[in-house]
Amino acid sequence: MKITNNTVLITGGSAGIGLEIARTLSEKGNHVIITGRDKHRLHQASSTLKNATAIISDVSKEEDVNELVEKLKNDFPALNIVINNAGSAFLYNLSTDTGAFYQAQEEMLTNYLSVIRLNEKLLPLLKNQPEAAIVNVSSIVAFVPGSLATYSASKAALHSYTQSLRIALEGSAVKVFELMPPLVNTEFSQAIGGQNGISPYAVAERLYEALEKDEYEIHVGQTENLYRLFLSSPAEALLLMNKNRKQLYPERN
């Protein structure tokens, strides 16, 4: 698809992967709209971008989403790319810690159900564009669960939904992409060794290339290798993904 002169919504665009995607797309001649919950952080991020708009919005709250959708329809009728990047994750041990249900509930709402809600509300606008795209940001753990147990489950659900959405929208103006990064060095991932991950910039550049080539399943970095291992030996892929588990829960193993 065309990769310049687009109007792009990026949820969770004030930091990490979302901010780098916003930076890359804005520098390539697109108008980016970033959303986030923290007003100061959001506007600080937008001040570093070219051709950007910041809108305070929490994807997990229906009222916020309704207000966001109305603003987009009224002020940005040319919106043609939606990047569902906002995420929530909790690190805990399923066998010993408490609160799994409540933490999984937040992860599932933010990472999966909120994506469905926003996509559904924006699809009428997207379908009216000459060319449009939805990008759902999942993860390598959509295939093989890691230390973030219920986060992994939410991304697996998102992966399944993305495939179904792609099939449902065949023949329409809307293309459906899935971005699947490995471990990325962001503030979001520090609790699980994010300092050993790839840069957010590398993820953003990979997405840009994939959009240009209409590459719908975007395996970034080591995701491709683990995916191929998963196809040939799911048990071995699971073992590899969780080999450092004892470092995360040293007192519990």
N, C-alpha and C positions, 0 to 999 in steps of 0.2 A: 504494500500500500504506500501511498505518498507519505513522506516523512518530514515535510515542511508545511508551514501555513495551516497547521491544525490547531484546534482549541482543545486542550487536554485537562481533564480533571484528575488529580492525584490525591487520594485520601491518605492521611498520615504522611503528609509531604513536608513536615517541618524538620525532619532529621533522618539520618541513616539512608537506607535504600531509596525511600521516597524523595528525599531532598536531592540526592544525586541524579535520580531520574528526571526530576524537575529541572535541575541545572543543565543536564545534557540536552533535553528536549528544547528548553528555552534558547540555549545557545545555537541550536540548529534551526531556529526560525519559527518556533511554535509558541503560541500563547499558553502558559500553564496556569492552572488554578489549583492551589494547594489548600488542603483543609487540615485541621488539627484541633485539639481540645484546649491547648495552652496558648492564650492570646499573645503573651510576650514572646514565647518561643516561635510561634507561627510568623509573627510580623518581623522578627529578627531574621528568620530564614528567608522570607520573601524579599527583604532588603538586599540580599546578596544575589538575587536572581534578575535576569533580564526579562522584560515582558511577562510579568507575573502578577497574579491576584491572590490575596490570602483571604480565606473565609473561615471563621471559627465555626466548627461543626464536629459533633461527636457521632460517628456512624452507628454507634450502638443505641442511640436514642431516636425513637421514631419522630418526635417533634422536630429535632434538629434536621433529620433527613428530609422531612417534608418541606421545611423552610429552605434548605439547600436546593432541593429540586425546583422549587418555585423560582428562586433567584437565578438558577441556571437557565431555566426556560425564558425568563424575562430579560435577563442581562447578557446571556451568552447563548443565543439561539443557534449559533454555529458549532456548539459543542459536538465533537465527533469522536473523541477518544476518552474512555473512562479507565483509569488504572486503580484497581482495588488493592491498595497497599497497606492500609491501616491494620495493625495486628496487636494481639495480646498474648502473653505467654507467661507461664509460671513453672518454676523448677521445684519439684518436690518428689518425694518417694511414695509411690502408691502403697507400699507395704507397711509403712510406719507413720507417715504424716497424716494429719487430718485436714479436712476442708476440700477434698478432691472434687466433690460434686460442685461446690460453689465456684471453684477456680475453673473447672471444666466448663461450667455454665457460661462464665464470662468469655472464655476463649472461643467457645462455639458460637456465641452471639456475635462477637467482634469479627472473628476470622471466617465465619461461614454464613450464618443467617443474615447478618447485616449486608453481606455482599449480594445475596439473593434479593433482599429488599431494595437496595439502591439500583441494582441492574434492572429490576422489574419497573421501577418508577421512571428510569431514564431511557428505557428501550423505545418508547414512542418517539422521543426526540432523536435518538440515534438512527432509527429506521428512516427518518426523513432526510438524512444527509446523503450526499452522493456516495460517500465512503466513510465507514465508521469502524470502530474497534472497541472491544472490551478486553482488558488485560487483568486477569486474576493472578495475584502474586501468591503462589503456594510455597513449596519448599521441597528440598530433597527428602524430608521425612514424610512426604505424601506417599512415597513408595516404601520406605523402611523406617519404622519408628525409632526415635532416639531417646535421649534422656528427658526431653520435655514430653512426657507421656500423652497427656490429653491435648496438648498443642499439636502433636503429631497426628492425633485422631481428627482434629478439626481440619488440618490441611489435607488429610486423605479424603475427607468429605468434600472439601473444596475441589480437589482434583476430579472426583467423580462427577460432581455437579458441572464443572467446566466442560467436560467431555459431552455431557448431555445437552448443555446450552449450545455448544458448537454445532451439534447435529440439528437441534431445533431451529437454528438460525441459518442453516444452509439455504442458499438462494436469496438471502436478504442482503442488505448493504452492510450488515454488521459482521465483522470477523471476530473470532474469539481466540485469544491467546492465553497461554499459561506460562508464567515466568517461575522457574524452579531453581532458586539459588542453593548453593551449599552453605556452609558456615560462612558468615560475612562479619567482618570486623566493624561492628557498630556498638553503640552504648546498649542497645537492646539485647545483644548476645554475650555481653561480658561474663555473665554468670556461668556460661557453658564453654568458656575458652575462646570467646570471639576474637581475641587478639591474634589467634592463629588462623583466622579466616581470610578470605579474599577481600579486596576493597569494595566498598559500595560503587565506586566509579566503574570497576570492571563489570559489575552487574548491569549498571545503566547502559554502558556501551554495548553489551551483549544484547540487551533488549532493543536498542536502536537498530542494530544490524538485523535482528530477527523480524522486526516490523517491516523493514525495507524488503525483506525476502519472503514475507508471508510464511514465516516458520512458526507454526502455531504452538508446538510444545518446545519450550526453550529451556534446555538443560544447560545450566551455567557451570563452568569449571568441572569440579569433581562429581557433580550430579550425574553427568553422562556415564562416567566409569562405574559409579555405584548402581545406576539404573541397569547397565548391561550385566553387572554381577547379579543383581536381583533377578533378572530374567533367567539367568543360567542356574543360580543357586540361591534361593531366598534365604535359607538358613545361614549361609556364609555371609551374605550381605547384612543380615541382622546382627550377626556376631561382630562384624567389622564396625558397624555403626555404634555399637554399644561397648566397644573394647575399653573405653576410658570411664565407664560408669563408676568404678570404685573411686576414681579421683573426685567425682562430684559428690559422692556420699561416703566419704572415708569412715565415718563413725558408725555407719549402718550396715556395713558388709563384712 
